[in-house]
Amino acid sequence: MSKESIKKIQKRNSNFWRRLLTKCLILGLRIKSVDVKAYILQALGKIGDDLADPIILDAAKSKDNTIRRFAISALADIGNDRAIDAIIDALNDKESDIRATAAMSLGLLGVMKAED
């Protein structure tokens, strides 16, 4: 999914279309490809429908590093308290790339909050 497509959906601010797209992407998580799942998680974070929040939070605990990394980035897009707590937890991950992603995500959240 392109950034342009996501921006168009966000601009319309149509809950119906956001929810429909979110449900379709959630169904796409059944695909076995780690890369596809990772990009779906990224898109779910950008879309920002709260239906996806528990799925992204769960993915942040995945055994797969790629899935965890993309989920943590998506949590930064969500930015609610539960998402921030999960990102903070990821700072203690055994994998350095996960810790780095968590630190960058928290940094982005700081920038976004400063802009608000």
N, C-alpha and C positions, 0 to 999 in steps of 0.2 A: 504494500500500500504506500503510495507516495505521500510526501508531506503536503502537497497541494490538495490531495483528496481529503486528508484529515482536516486541514484548515477550512475547506469548504463546509465540511460537516459541522465544525465548531462554529463557523460564522452563522450558519443557519440556526444554530442553537435549538434545533429540533430534538426534543427528548425522544420522540418516537424513532427517528432515524438513528440517533446515537444508540438507543437501546437495541434496535434491530441489528445494527452493525456489530455491537458488542456481543450479542448472542451468537451471531455468525462466526465471529472470531473465536469465541469460546469453544464452539464446536470444532473449529480448526485445530484446537490444541490436542485433539485425538490423533492427529498425524504423528507418526513415529519420528520424523525428522527433528533433530534437536535444533537445527538452524531455523526451520519454519516455526517451531514453538517459540524460539527466542524472539523472532521478529513479531510474532503475534503478541507476545507479552509487551514488547515495546509499543506496538500500536494501541493496545488496550490502555496502557498508561497515558498515552497522548490523548486518546478519546476522552478519558476521564469519567466514564460511567461507573458509579459506585457498585454496580452489579459485579464488576470485575475485581474489585478490591480484595475479597477473600481469596480469589484464585491467584492473584499476583502475590499476595502475602504468603500463600502456601508454596508457590513456586520459588520464593526467596529461601525456602528451606530444602530445596531439591538437592539430591545427591550429585547432580550434574552441574559442574562449574559454570558452563555457558548459560544454562537456564537461570542459575542463581544470579549471575552477573547482570543479565538482562532484566530480571525481575527487580533487582535492587535499583537499577536505573529507572524502571517504570514506577517504582515507589516514590522516587523523587518527583515525578510528574503528578502523582496523587497528592502528596504533601500533607496528608492529615496526620493526626497524632499516632495512630496505629502504624502508618507507613514510616513515620520518622523513628518510632521505637524499633521497628524491624531493621531499618538502615543502621541504627546505632548498634543493634545486636550483631550485625554483619561486620562491624569493625573488629570483632573478636574472632572472625572466621579463621580457620587454619590456613586457607589459601590467600596468598598475598594479593592476587588480582581481585579477589572479592573484597578484601579490606580496602584496596585502592579505589575500587568502584564505590564502595560505601562512603569513603572520605570525600570523593568528588561529588557524589550525590548530595551529601550534607552541605558541601560548599555551594552547590547550585541552589539548594533550598535557601541558604543564607542570602544569596544574590537576589533570588526571586522575592523573598520577604522584604529585603531592603528596597526593592523597586516599588512594592505596594504602598 
